[in-house]
């Protein structure tokens, strides 16, 4: 009887067909797994991890990515981008991520050509397709491949295999770029990103590892998992958070009673085509 290949077998076969590969590496759970599998199959000399560094990427994420690439023994290239210099991004349209991803992928592809590497991979998985992701269009235009997606991996599959391989990222919370905290149509500035970064860091130190500070002008809307709602509204904790956020420029602090959910700001665009689709 012919054995039906598993998702892991499919992933390894996909990677094996690439003699050398560049992995777009953010340091998150998905790209960490992809980089590890690529290193194991192709060898450290045939894999380059590339991380985009900008105002929307936290220093903690950068350090995590650098540490893991160093542990794997693969070359790690940091590429500087400046999304805020582009009005297409800083004006914060609904297809903001398209312009960010297009700039980064263009620089990664330039690196690939200079190194003679044909394969550039990103870590998109099946679950990513269920959310509004305009950056996916830039991937399709660039020819960058998504091995986890091709092999049928869901986020759960990624975490299961990551745990099996002993990767420290297996249970790491998602942490998309800081711009995802700003409602579409609200301009993105470096000051706003700094406020969000500092506010979230403070709340995490209080014992809330999963937190989103959604920026609504003078109001900060806090999202934590539903199981943490009762704990975060305890008077002493709430008072500390409100005081810290007030020092960052937020006049009011609100707690979202629905709790944390991925892409909550995408409600504003659900069922509507992104601006890029209208222009192109």
C-alpha positions, 0 to 999 in steps of 0.5 A: 500500500502506498504511504500517504505523505504527512505534512512534515514529509511534504514540507521537507520535500519542498525544502529539499528541492531548493539547493540554497534558500533565503528565509524571511525570518521575523523570529516568530513561531512560524518563521522559526520553524521554517528556518530550523527545517531549512537548516536541518535539510540544506545545512547551515551554509546553504541557508540565509535568514533575513530580518527586516528592521524598522520602527515597527519592529521591536528591539526584543523581537530583533534580539530573539531573532539574532539569538536563534539564528546564531544558535542555528549557525546560519548567516543572519542579515538585517535589512533596514527599511523605512516604512514611515518615509512612504506616505503609502504606508504612513497614511495607514490605508487598509492595504498598508501591509502591501506597501511594507511587504513590497519594500522588504521583499524587494530588498530581500530579492536584491540580496538573493540575486547578489548571492546567487540564491533562487529560492526565497521563502516566507512562513505563511501558513493556512490560518493566515489566509483566514484573516485580511492580509493585503501583504499576501499580494506582494508575496504573490507578485514577487514569486516568494514561496510559502513552504508551510502553506504548500505543505498544508500547515496550520498554526496548530501544526506549526506549534506541535512540530515546534514543540516536538523539535524543542524550539523555544518559540513553540508557545510564543504569542503572536506579535505582529508589527506595531502598526497593526495597533493603529486603526486604518486611516489614522496616520502612523508616526514614530511617536505613536509607535513609541507610545504603543511599544512602551505601553505594551511593554509595561503591561507585559511586565505586570504579568500579561504576556499577551496584550495589544494596545490599540491606539485611538488618539487620546484613548488606549484600548487594551486587549488581553485574553478573556481569561485575564480580564478579571485580573487586569481590572483589579483596582491596584493593577488598573491604577498602575496601567492608567497612570503609566499610559497617561504618562505616555500621552493617553488621556483615557484607558479602556479595556476591551470586554471582548478580550484579545482577538487577532486582527480586531481592527480588520472589522473596518475592512471586512467585506470591502476590497483594499484600496490597492485593489481599486487602484490596480 
